[in-house]
Amino acid sequence: MLSKKAKYGLKALEYIAKQDQTIPVQTSDISLAESIPRKFLETILLDLKKNEILLSIQGKNGGYLLKLPPSEITIGRVVRLFDGPIALLPCVSSNFYEPCEDCENEAFCGLKNIFAEVREATGSILDKLSLKDILRREFELKKKKQLSNNKTSCSNKK
């Protein structure tokens, strides 16, 4: 399951991406707009800055800007930053491998084989999708909802 830290990190990045990229976004604005506790958000934003995803501008008019274009910020990168490995078993993790204590022979473990496949599929999807995809899908969902509402209101007038 996605942690709150990873989810809030993605929501904060989404909020920043929607803003004018020439004006730094303040933590208080993100916190208010996305209903993220401010202190928790501050630690998340610092992690995103340390990992070269955000830029921090100091001073009275300071705040955060995306360091990379939305198309280069993958969901997989953000999830791994906050939640660690995507693998459901430690023995199938690419970056955080650990042998399972109760496994007699990894080479012939059917469970490992299946969960390696799950890790590959999940990682592939999360590494292919980016912040740009989140923004695009939100736009498409809102557009679809508006069209649906327009059809409903038109049929009610008849």
Residue, then its C-alpha position, 0 to 999 in steps of 0.5 A: m500500500l502507498s504510504k501517506k508520505a508518498k501520496y502526499g509527495l505526489k499530491a504536492l508535486e501535482y499542485i506545484a506542477k499546476q502553478d506558474q513555473t516562474i513563481p515559487v510555491q509556498t509550503s503553506d499554499i500547498s498544505l492548505a490546497e491539498s489538506i496536508p499537515r504543514k510540518f509533515l509536508e515540510t519534511i516531504l518537500l525537503d526529501l524531494k529537494k534532496n533528491e533533485i526533484l524540487l528546487s528551493i528558493q529562499g527568502k520572503n517570496g521563496g518556495y518550491l519549483l519543479k527542478l525537472p519537467p513533469s514528464e521526467i518525474t516518474i511515479g516510480r521514482v517518488v514511490r521508491l523515495f518514500d516507500g523503498p522497494i516496490a517488491l512485495l518480497p525482499c528476495v525479489s527486490s532489485n535495490f533492497y534484496e534480502p534472502c527470505e529466512d524460511c526459503e530452502n532454495e531460492a532458485f526453485c521457489g515458485l513464490k519468488n518467481i511469481f512475485a518477481e513477475v509482479r515486481e517487474a510489471t508494477g515497476s514497469i508501469l510506475d517507471k513509465l508513468s510520470l507527473k505529466d500523466i497524472l496531470r493529463r488524466e486529471f484533465e481528461l477525467k474533469k473534461k469527461k465529467q463536464l461532458s456528462n453533466n452537460k448531457t444530463s442538464c440538456s436532457n433535463k431541459k426537454 
